[in-house]
Amino acid sequence: MSAIAQRFQKLKRYNEVALIGYVTAGDPDPVYTPKIAEALIKGGVDILELGLPFSDPIADGPTIQAASVRALNAGTKPKTVLQLAREIRSNYNVPLVVMTYYNPVFRMGLDNFFQLAKECLVDGVIIPDLPLEEAADYKKAARDFGIDTIFLVAPSTSDARIQKIVAATSGFLYVVSHFGVTGTKSTVEKSTLRLIKRISPFTAGRVPLAVGFGISQPEHVKRVVAAGADAVVVGSAFVSIIEKQQQNFKEMLSEIEETAKILKDATQSKAL
């Protein structure tokens, strides 16, 4: 059983929902990433997601795009991200997922990428621009090295396609909550709640259902949990803090930890 599956199993015993925290690795500089990860983990993040900065992040909104630019300008390379993952994972018993686009993986070579990811203690990988129909070699390489492949579904995904994606995904299913790109939103749309309820029957008893894109406030978390999510993914809210406080590192870490605590507390609504 993978580390991600074990974490969800443990949370399920306590009727808890997972908080998955995303940051762009290397933002604003690679030396800061381990301490940022530590702040997230202290705040209660159950699974850490590290974004591999890329020049054309088509699924990301302005906040995370800007973070990628800062990280790339600081010299962050794919191997840098994997080395940071190893440093973090060696110190904390928290599953770690790398989110990347397919181009860096393809350039490195599937086996080379997954071998290095395994050596760097990565537990799962998300590639939003790799369609299921073209993912057979990717799935095989990941399986050979014991790494979870986390696929995404969107509001436009048909029921038949959801069924196929659920069968292919491992670790968790990433549900994109709305059309468009990542970024904070003021409310959770009713369509998001309907989407969770539509997908839940496909994932029940098979794989945890995680909801991301636009989740940034405790009330968002509570509504998504009440609709049936097993996890919430929060990214832009943390990345915004990094952008705002990049000249005040101590304050940045404090605010990240406090925000994580507030959001993790909101996940407890399922346990009440």
Helices and strands as residue ranges (DSSP letters): H 3-13, E 18-24, G 30-32, H 33-43, E 47-51, H 62-73, H 78-91, E 96-99, H 102-108, H 110-119, E 124-126, G 132-134, H 136-144, E 148-150, E 152-153, H 159-168, E 173-176, H 190-203, E 209-212, H 218-227, E 231-234, H 236-244, H 249-267, G 268-270
